[in-house]
Structure formats: structure tokens, C-alpha cells
Amino acid sequence: MSLFKKIESDLQDSLKSGNELRLSVLRMLKSDIMYEKNKTGNDLPEDKILEAVSRAAKRRKESITEFDKAGRTDLSDKEKKELLIIEEYLPKQMTETEISAFVEDFISKNGKPQSSETGRFIGMIMKDLKGRADGSLVKEIVSKKISN
């Protein structure tokens, strides 16, 4: 079953069960996916659907950080609950250790980049890790590996 079909099916289940928070989050995910579909006019491949779900998770993480800074734990808690629901539709995220090992392997295969090539290098790594790793964490690990 495709990711979009799973989201639609779970949305129907949430509607029947009366789970308002889950229903709201799944409606938002479906809306994001439909927006992307309407931009192109074609059905979206799985990787584009995954990107839309990943962006939704990233927005929640950023909101949680900002709400915590502002001392708004009520809003932060709501965003955390929404993030947990969104993460059900993402592939299992890699740990920092797994990302570090992947980066080391990538460097051994492709050579250590110059500091001016760091962005392009991170882009190549993120292409391989699409949806499985947090970009800011990958950037941090790559920067450490390159500077050593």
C-alpha cells in the first residue's frame, strides 16, 4: 500500500473512531500532499510524498523548539503529540552513530571534500539518506569529520 493510501485509510479510521488530534494531523498531511500534487498536475511518486511528510515533521520540530524557548509548554506538548503521529509515516530514523558510520564510509569512497565543497557533499549524502536522517544532524557530523 502506498504511503498516500495508508494516510487516507488511517484518516477514515480516525474519522470513524473520533480521534480528533489524529484526524486533524492526517488531514493536514493529506492537504500537503494534495498541494504538491496540484503543483505538478500529476500523481506524486513515493519519494515526493515522503518529502511532504518529512517537511511536516520538520515544521513540528521547529515549532517545538520555538515554543519551548518561549515557555509555552502547552503548545509544545500539542506539537510533540502531532509529531509522534507524523513520524508513524516516516521511515525509521537513523541514529547519530549510524549516520556517523555512513558519513565515514562515504568519505572513504569519495574522498574528503574541500571546505568550499561541504554543501555539495552534504547534498550528495542527504540524497542517499533521504527521509532516514535529520539534515541538521548530518550537517553537524559532516562538519566534524571534515574539520578533523
N, C-alpha and C positions, 0 to 999 in steps of 0.2 A: 504494500500500500504506500502510495506516495505521501510525502510529508503534508502536502496541502490537503489531501483526502483525509488523513489522520486528524488534522486540525479541524476540518469540517465535521467529521464524525464525533470527535470529542466535544465540539461546540453543541451539537444536537443533544448529546448525552447530558451536558451541563444544563442545557435549557430544560430538559425533562426533569433533572434532579433538583433544579432550583438553586444551584451553586452560583450565586451572583458574581463573586470575585472571579472565579474560573471562567464564567461566561463572558464577563467584561474583557478579560485578558485575551481570550480566544477570538472574540470579535475584533479586537484591536489588531491581533496578528493577521487575521483574515483580511482586514481592511488594508494593512500594509502590503500584503501580498497582492491583493487586487489592484492597488495603486501601481505597483511595479508592473503588473500585467498590462494595465491600461496604458502605461507609458510606451510599451513596445508594441502593443496590439496583438501579441502572440502569447501562447501558453509559455509559462516560465519553466526552464529546466530546474532540476532539483537544487543545483548549486546556487541559483539566484533566489530560490525560496529560502534556502538556508541562510543566505546573506541577509535577507529581510528579517528573519528570526534573530540572527546574531545582532543586527542593529538594534532591535527592540531590547535585547538583553543588555547591550552596551548602554543604551539610554537609561535603563533602570539602574545600572551600576553607577553611572554618573550622578543620577538623581539621589541615590542613597548617600553618596559622598557629600553632596551639597547639603542635603537635609541634616546629615549628622553634624556638619560644620556649623549649621545654623541652630542646632539644638532642637530640631523638630523631629523627635523620635517617633511621633505618631505617623507622620508622613513617611519617614524612613522605614518603619515597620511594614506599612502598606506596600511600599515599593519592593521590599525584600520578599514579601509573600508573592507578589506578581512575578518577580524574578525566578522564584522557585518553579512556578508554573511554566514560564517560558523555557527554562533550562531542560524541562522534560522533552522538548522538541529539538534540542541541540545534541550533537554527538558528545560522547564523554570527553570532558576537557582533560588535556594533558597536564601532568604535574610539572612543577618547576624543574625537578630532576630529569624528567623525560624530555622536556624542552631543551635543557642544557646539553643532554646527550645527543639530541638531534642536531643542535647547532654545531657541536664539536665535530660530529660526523660530516655535516655539510661543509664545514671549513676544511676538513681533511680532504674531501673530494674536490672542492672548488678553489681551494687556496684562500689565504687570509686577504680580505679586501683592504684597500687603502681607506683612510678615514673619509675621503671625499666620496667613496662608493658605498658607504654604510647604508644609506637609504635604499639604494637599488638592491643591495644584498639582503636587507630585511624583507624587501618586497618579494624576492625570489623564495626566501624561506617561508613567508606567510602564504605564498601560493601553494606550497606543499602542505602546510598545516591548516589550510582554510577551514574555519569553523571548529577546529580542535584545540586552538590555543589563543590566549588573550594577546592581542598585538602589543600592548604596552609592556607586558612581561617579556615577550620575545625581544622587543627593542632593548630592554634593560639587560637581558642576558647577552645579546649580541654585542652591545657596547662594552660589557665587561670582558668578553672573550677577545674582542679586537684590541682593547687597550692593554691587555696582558702580553 
